[in-house]
Amino acid sequence: MEEVDLDLRDKILKRQKNDDNQIFKNSKVSILGCGGLGSNVAMILARAGIGEIYLYDFDKVEYSNLNRQNYKISDIGKEKVLATKKIIEETIPYTKIHAKNMFLDEKNMDEIVENTDYFIEAFDNKESKVMAFDYFSKKENKFLFTASGMAGLGDISDIMVKKINNITMVGDFKSDANKDGLYLAYVSIMASLEALECLKKIRKDYYGR
């Protein structure tokens, strides 16, 4: 990545609180999956000023991803982590992106867990979501932000935020992608909520309240 104008970050983030900008600059977040949730959360966190983001996914961009995932036609066939990294670096060049093309399961979670304290669950299958929930429920000093129920053109009043110890869950907890379909208008709400809850937790941990 080319050398970045040191003033560029301040110029881009001038509408945010300076104290928050400094906190986020020194923060690291891992995103587990770069699909409809992850590719959008990654951009939201980068735009907020998160200093380092770790991306994990094993998949490649397909045409059916383009209705809700943060990719372009020219990204078809590319590894999702590399495509997301490139898009962020072209938009928000001061965020350091670590792109890891790998399939995550209970056998290799220990390899990645020490990189950051904050983790966005953005898997697209139930088994991986359950795995992440079970894994982080035993890691009280790590914080997971997960989503369940983001299908269809749902009712905003059905969306909830639930917290169980170190795990924050967002979603309507009932919609079914196979039955209701997936639309960016609804998926992006969950992505924004995951990012929002993560940013709030980072700030809360910094101030200790």
N, C-alpha and C positions, 0 to 999 in steps of 0.2 A: 504494500500500500504506500502511496506517495506521502511525503511529508505534509502535515496538515498545518494550516495557519493557526497559530496558538490562540488568536482572538476569535476564531470561527465558532468555537463552542459557546463562548459568551454571547456572540451575536445571535446564534440560533436559539439559545435558551433565555433570552432577555425577558420574555413574558412569564417566566417561572420565578419563584422565590430563590434568591441567591443561596440561602442556607440549604435549601433542598438540592440545588444544583451541586453543591460541594459534597453533600452526603451521597448522592447518587453516583457521582464521579468515582468515588472510592468503593463502590459496591459491585458485586459479581452475582450473576443469576444464570442458572442452567435451565434450558428449555428442552423437555423430553418429548421430541416429536416436532416436525416442521410442516404440519398439514394445515387444516383450516384454523385451528387454534394457534399452534406454535408459530407459523409464519407471520401471523398478524400480531401476536404478543411480542415477538422479537422486535418488530418495527416500532411498536408502541413504547417498549422499554428503551430502545435505542433513542427514540425521539425525546424521551424524558431525561436522557443523559446518563443512563447506566454505563459505568466504565468498561465492564467486560461482560460478554455474553457467551455462554457455551451452548452450542447447538448440537443435538443428537438426533439422528434419523438414519435409516438405511435405504430409504425409498428414493425413487426418481420421479420427476415431475411428469404428469400425464395430462391429457386434454381435459379430462373430467375434474381435474383439480382447479381449473381456472375460474370456475364460478364462485369460489369462496376462499381460495388460497392466494397468498400474495406473490404471484408469479406472472410471467409474461409468456406469450407464444414462443418467443425465442429461448425460453427456459426448458421447453419440452425435451425430455430425455436426459436432462442434467440431474446430478445428485441434488436433492433438496437442500441439504446443508450448505453446499457450495453456492447454489443459486441464491439462497437467503443471505448468505454472507456477502455476496457481490452486490445485491440490491441495497443492503444496509450501508455498505461501505461507499456506495455511490451517492447515497442520500445523507447519511450521518457519518462522515468519515472519521470522527474522533473516537467512536466506540470500537473497542478491540473485540473482534469476533473469532472464536475458536470453533471451527467446523469439524465435527466428529461423525464420520460416516460409519455408524455401527448400530446393530440391533441390541436394544437393552432388554435384559431379563434379570431374574434374581441371581444369576451366576456372575454377572459383571457389574452390578450396581455399586459394589464396594470400590471398583476402580475409579468411579466418577464422583462419589459422594463428597470427597474432601476438597473438590475444586471450588465449591461455593456453599453457602448456607441456605440459599433460596432456590427452590425448584418449581418450575411450572410443568405440571402434567398436561401433556397435549397429545396423548396417544389416541388412535382411532379405533381401538378394539377393547372390548371389556376385559379380556384377560390381562392385558398390560396395565390397564387402569387399576385393577384389583391388586396386581403385583406391586405397583407403586404405592398404593394406599397401605398395604400390609408392611412393606419395607420401611416406609417413613414413620409408621406408627410406632416403630421400635427405635427411632432416631430422634429423641426429644429435642436435641439441639439443632436440628435441621428443620426447615419449614417448607411444606408442600402446599401448592395451590392447584386444585384439581377441579374438573368440570364434569357434570353428569346431566344429560338432558338438554340438548341444544338443537333439536331437529324441528323441521317444519317452519311455519310462519306463526310462531307461538305468541301467547299473550304475555306481555311484559309483567303483568301483575302476578304471574305464576313463578317468576324467577326469584330464587332465594339465595342467601349467603349463609352457610352453616359452618360452625367452627367446632372442631373436636381436638383439643390440646394444640398440637403443632400443625394441624392440617386444616386448611380452609377449603370449603367446597362451594362451588357456584353452579347454578343451573335450575331447570324446572323439575329435574329428577323424575321425569315421567315420559317425555317424548322419545320417539323411536326413529332412528335414521332410516331404517329399512322400510318403515311404514309411511313416515311423514316427509322424507327427503331432507336435503341439507341446503340451506340458503345463507348466503353471507349476511343478509340483514339480521338474522337471528344469531348465527354463529359468532359474528363480530361483537355482539353484546357480551357473550360469555368470555371472549378473548379480552375485551376491555375490562371486564370485572376481575379476571385473573390478574391482569397487569395492575389494576388499581389496588387490589388487596395486597399484592406483593410490594408495591411502592409504599403503601401505608405502613406495612410491617417493617420495611427497611428503615423508614423514618422513625417509627416508634422505638425500634431497637437502638437506634443511635441516641435518642434522647432518654431512653430508659423508662418510657411511660407509654 
